[in-house]
Amino acid sequence: MIYRHPACRRDACGCRVERVGKDEPLGSKIGPHLRVKAIYLCNVIRISYRQVPEAIYERLGIHFIPAALLDFEGHLAQRFDVVVDAIAKKIATSDGAIHGRHQLRAIS
């Protein structure tokens, strides 16, 4: 998938201005969908941080380093802070049993 963005040059300074897509970091080779898939492979399927970029490179020809997964997870964690806080408040006010379907790995 190729991400194309509207772009232009400023008259005053001549620098390039590009509009970023929804939830997409500007200038990144890895789009939001592939980032989520990489995190899924690592956290749900339990493929190692080293093997995820290798697998994606073999299948799609897109290269990134294992440390980029930590960055992907950090950005995703920031987006879901509101959800985590809401769940924590509901758990704190609950009197009954609490059931969880999946075990989540902590993201630091």
Secondary structure, 3 states (H helix, E strand, C coil): CCCCCCEEECCCCCCEEECCCCCCCCCCCCCHHHHHHHHHHHHCCCCCCCHHHHHHHHHHCCCCCCHHHHHHHHHHHHHCHHHHHHHHHHHHCCCCCCCCCCCCCCCC
